[in-house]
Amino acid sequence: MSGAARDPYAASRLWKRMYEDEGNFSAMAIDHPMNGQRYEATKKLADGYKQYYMPGQINPGHAAILQKVFVAAAPQETLQPGQGGGVVAVLDATLDGLNKYYSAKLEEKKQKEQIEFDKATQKTLNFYGLKALDNHTISATMKYNGSVVLKSLSLIGFFNDEQAAFNINSPINPRDKLKIQFEFKNAEINWLNTSNLKIGVGHAEWQEN
């Protein structure tokens, strides 16, 4: 774009104004870079491309510039600024940084949503009918009172200092009742101490429509 007489600093000026007007507030801040970060990133790109910018006219060497950029961007070698990389290295580094930022923010958002969904699911489960099947195994009935279909559910049972898992890998519909059980290798379970069992949600996944 710089070779086509487009000001490489236009985008950075826009985000600078946004930053001056709004600071780093953004309705999209949860999964988009802040205004200040956008300004810094676009200015860094512009600094690399300014050598090709000729105000009011197309750079007569634009074809050679494009060829140089495409050849330099080929994956056969790694380019660094000051070693023939120039604009391409700056661009790659900036895009790589932004991609990592987006990925980290998206993963953080997903994790928060998952934690909240697990907590909400925990509140929709009732457990009753605890029974000692043998010295190491407790069974129970689980009733699901949620409003969405669960695709899978992982439960964690805690008995004294030991824990065990029970996984359900089939759909669970609202008001379903299921038999579950936990096996504790080191426990001594009998009908008097089954109430020591505590059950929590390890991971819940909802059924996509």
Backbone torsions as a table, in degrees:
resi	resn	phi	psi	omega
1	MET	NA	-35.1	178.1
2	SER	-63.2	-37.5	178.7
3	GLY	-68.3	-18.3	179.8
4	ALA	-98.4	24.5	176.0
5	ALA	69.7	23.9	176.2
6	ARG	-96.8	129.0	-177.1
7	ASP	-63.5	116.9	-178.4
8	PRO	-67.8	-15.6	-178.3
9	TYR	-95.1	2.8	-177.4
10	ALA	-60.2	-46.2	-178.3
11	ALA	-65.6	-41.2	-178.6
12	SER	-65.7	-35.2	177.5
13	ARG	-65.8	-38.0	178.6
14	LEU	-60.6	-49.2	-177.5
15	TRP	-71.9	-25.3	175.1
16	LYS	-67.4	-42.5	177.4
17	ARG	-63.1	-41.0	178.2
18	MET	-60.8	-41.3	179.9
19	TYR	-65.9	-42.3	-179.8
20	GLU	-66.3	-34.5	-178.0
21	ASP	-81.0	-40.6	-170.9
22	GLU	-116.6	-8.1	-172.0
23	GLY	69.5	-145.4	179.8
24	ASN	-96.8	12.7	176.2
25	PHE	-71.7	138.5	175.2
26	SER	-158.1	138.6	176.9
27	ALA	-65.8	-19.3	-179.3
28	MET	-103.8	16.3	-172.6
29	ALA	-61.7	-23.5	-176.8
30	ILE	-67.1	-29.7	-179.5
31	ASP	-136.2	18.0	176.7
32	HIS	-131.7	154.2	177.1
33	PRO	-63.9	153.4	176.1
34	MET	-69.5	161.6	-179.7
35	ASN	-56.9	-42.6	179.8
36	GLY	-63.7	-37.0	178.6
37	GLN	-68.8	-38.9	177.1
38	ARG	-62.4	-42.8	179.3
39	TYR	-60.4	-47.6	-178.2
40	GLU	-63.0	-40.7	-177.7
41	ALA	-68.0	-45.3	-178.1
42	THR	-70.4	-33.5	176.8
43	LYS	-66.6	-38.6	179.1
44	LYS	-63.3	-40.2	176.5
45	LEU	-63.6	-44.5	-178.7
46	ALA	-63.1	-38.2	178.3
47	ASP	-58.4	-34.3	179.8
48	GLY	-76.2	-31.0	-175.6
49	TYR	-94.2	-10.6	-172.5
50	LYS	-61.1	-25.6	-179.1
51	GLN	-64.0	-20.1	-178.6
52	TYR	-97.0	-5.0	-173.7
53	TYR	-83.9	126.4	176.2
54	MET	-126.6	99.5	-175.1
55	PRO	-51.5	129.9	174.3
56	GLY	81.3	-1.2	179.3
57	GLN	-151.8	153.8	177.2
58	ILE	-75.5	133.5	178.6
59	ASN	-60.8	121.4	-177.2
60	PRO	-62.1	-18.1	179.6
61	GLY	-101.9	23.7	-173.8
62	HIS	-61.7	-35.9	-178.9
63	ALA	-64.4	-44.4	178.8
64	ALA	-66.1	-34.7	179.0
65	ILE	-64.3	-46.2	179.0
66	LEU	-60.4	-43.8	179.8
67	GLN	-61.9	-41.4	179.4
68	LYS	-62.7	-41.5	-179.2
69	VAL	-65.7	-46.0	-178.4
70	PHE	-65.5	-40.8	179.1
71	VAL	-66.6	-43.0	-178.9
72	ALA	-65.8	-28.2	-177.5
73	ALA	-80.7	-6.7	179.3
74	ALA	-61.0	144.3	-171.7
75	PRO	-77.4	5.9	-175.5
76	GLN	-69.2	-23.0	-177.2
77	GLU	-145.1	158.7	178.4
78	THR	-101.4	126.2	-177.4
79	LEU	-105.4	143.8	178.0
80	GLN	-125.0	149.4	177.0
81	PRO	-56.0	135.9	179.8
82	GLY	85.5	-3.8	179.9
83	GLN	-124.7	29.3	180.0
84	GLY	98.7	-5.9	-178.5
85	GLY	-80.1	-49.2	177.6
86	GLY	50.9	-122.7	-174.6
87	VAL	-61.3	-42.2	-176.8
88	VAL	-62.2	-43.4	-179.7
89	ALA	-64.7	-41.4	178.0
90	VAL	-63.3	-44.6	-179.6
91	LEU	-63.0	-48.2	-179.2
92	ASP	-60.6	-43.8	-178.7
93	ALA	-64.4	-41.2	-179.2
94	THR	-67.4	-46.9	179.8
95	LEU	-63.8	-38.6	178.2
96	ASP	-62.7	-41.6	178.2
97	GLY	-64.6	-42.6	178.6
98	LEU	-65.8	-40.8	178.8
99	ASN	-61.7	-41.8	178.2
100	LYS	-65.2	-38.2	179.3
101	TYR	-63.9	-48.1	178.8
102	TYR	-58.6	-45.6	-177.3
103	SER	-62.7	-42.7	-179.3
104	ALA	-65.3	-43.8	179.8
105	LYS	-65.6	-39.8	179.5
106	LEU	-66.0	-42.3	179.3
107	GLU	-65.1	-40.1	177.8
108	GLU	-62.1	-41.7	179.2
109	LYS	-64.1	-43.8	179.7
110	LYS	-62.2	-41.5	-179.5
111	GLN	-64.3	-42.3	178.9
112	LYS	-63.7	-42.7	178.8
113	GLU	-63.5	-39.7	-180.0
114	GLN	-65.7	-42.7	178.8
115	ILE	-61.1	-44.2	179.4
116	GLU	-64.7	-38.7	179.4
117	PHE	-68.4	-39.8	177.3
118	ASP	-61.1	-43.0	179.1
119	LYS	-64.0	-42.0	179.8
120	ALA	-65.4	-39.7	179.5
121	THR	-64.7	-39.4	179.3
122	GLN	-54.2	-39.6	-177.5
123	LYS	-71.4	-15.6	-177.7
124	THR	-95.6	1.5	-175.7
125	LEU	-105.8	134.7	173.0
126	ASN	-117.6	135.6	178.7
127	PHE	-121.1	133.1	-179.7
128	TYR	-154.2	175.6	178.7
129	GLY	67.7	39.7	179.3
130	LEU	-63.9	136.0	-176.9
131	LYS	-146.7	134.0	176.6
132	ALA	-83.1	112.6	178.5
133	LEU	-78.9	-35.2	173.4
134	ASP	-159.1	-167.6	-175.8
135	ASN	-67.5	-13.6	-175.4
136	HIS	-123.6	-3.0	-171.8
137	THR	-128.3	133.8	176.0
138	ILE	-121.1	134.8	174.5
139	SER	-111.4	159.4	178.8
140	ALA	-156.5	166.4	173.2
141	THR	-106.3	132.5	178.3
142	MET	-112.5	130.9	173.6
143	LYS	-113.1	129.6	-180.0
144	TYR	-100.1	120.1	-177.4
145	ASN	-109.2	16.5	-179.3
146	GLY	-74.6	175.8	-177.1
147	SER	-107.2	-6.2	178.9
148	VAL	-119.1	156.5	178.4
149	VAL	-79.0	130.9	176.6
150	LEU	-91.6	133.3	177.4
151	LYS	-77.7	-38.5	179.1
152	SER	-157.1	160.6	-178.4
153	LEU	-149.8	130.6	176.6
154	SER	-114.5	120.9	-179.7
155	LEU	-108.4	148.1	176.9
156	ILE	-121.4	123.8	178.1
157	GLY	-100.5	135.3	179.2
158	PHE	-116.9	123.7	177.6
159	PHE	-131.4	109.0	-173.8
160	ASN	56.2	-118.1	-177.9
161	ASP	-100.5	11.8	-175.9
162	GLU	-117.4	153.2	176.8
163	GLN	-135.0	154.8	-180.0
164	ALA	-146.9	158.0	-176.6
165	ALA	-113.4	151.4	172.6
166	PHE	-138.5	121.6	-175.2
167	ASN	-110.2	136.4	175.0
168	ILE	-116.0	114.6	-174.9
169	ASN	-110.5	27.7	175.9
170	SER	-129.6	157.6	-176.0
171	PRO	-58.3	140.7	176.5
172	ILE	-118.3	117.6	-178.0
173	ASN	-92.4	156.2	176.5
174	PRO	-53.8	135.7	179.5
175	ARG	74.3	8.7	174.5
176	ASP	-67.4	146.7	173.7
177	LYS	-119.1	128.9	-176.1
178	LEU	-131.8	145.6	172.9
179	LYS	-84.6	131.3	178.0
180	ILE	-128.4	160.8	176.3
181	GLN	-154.8	153.1	-179.9
182	PHE	-128.8	138.5	178.1
183	GLU	-113.0	123.8	179.8
184	PHE	-114.6	112.8	-171.6
185	LYS	-64.4	-33.7	-173.8
186	ASN	-105.5	4.8	-176.2
187	ALA	-86.3	157.2	171.4
188	GLU	-117.7	95.2	-171.9
189	ILE	-100.7	138.0	173.1
190	ASN	-145.8	176.3	-173.9
191	TRP	-65.7	-14.9	-178.9
192	LEU	-84.2	-24.7	-173.8
193	ASN	-116.1	12.9	179.5
194	THR	-62.5	-24.4	-179.8
195	SER	-69.1	-9.3	176.3
196	ASN	-73.2	-12.4	-179.2
197	LEU	-71.1	129.1	173.2
198	LYS	-119.1	137.7	-175.0
199	ILE	-123.4	130.7	178.1
200	GLY	-129.6	162.0	177.2
201	VAL	-86.1	121.3	175.5
202	GLY	-85.5	-41.9	179.7
203	HIS	-162.2	131.9	177.0
204	ALA	-125.3	138.2	179.6
205	GLU	-127.7	126.7	-178.6
206	TRP	-85.7	154.3	-179.3
207	GLN	-80.1	122.4	177.3
208	GLU	-70.9	141.1	179.8
209	ASN	-76.2	NA	NA
